[in-house]
Amino acid sequence: MDIQVFGRLTEVFGADKITVDPVNDTDSLLKKLRQDYPAIGETGFIIAVDKKQVRENVQLSPGMMIVLMPPFSGG
C-alpha cells in the first residue's frame, strides 16, 4: 500500500512516499504508522483517501490513493 506524504511529514517518514503492508481501514493504518514511525505521534496530520479528507474510520481497498499531509492553516 503506497502512501504519499507532504510537508514536514516527509521529515518524519524520511521520504515523500512510503509503502506499508495492506490494511483494511484507516484505523488499522494509523495503528501501523504509529507502530512503525513513533515520531508521528508528536505530529498533527490529515489523512485523505481518494482526494477526500477523512475524519472517521474508512474501509481501504487496493488502488485507493492515500495521502498524509500537515494540517491546513488559515490566513
C-alpha positions, 0 to 999 in steps of 0.5 A: 500500500503506497502512501504519499506524504507532504510537508514536514511529514516527509521529515518524519517518514524520511521520504515523500512516499512510503509503502506499508503492508495492506490494511483494511481501514484507516484505523488499522493504518494509523495503528501501523504508522504509529507502530512503525514511525513513533515520531508521528505521534508528536505530529498533527496530520490529515489523512485523505483517501481518494482526494477526500479528507477523512475524519472517521474510520474508512474501509481501504481497498487496493488502488485507493490513493492515500495521502498524509499531509500537515494540517491546513492553516488559515490566513 
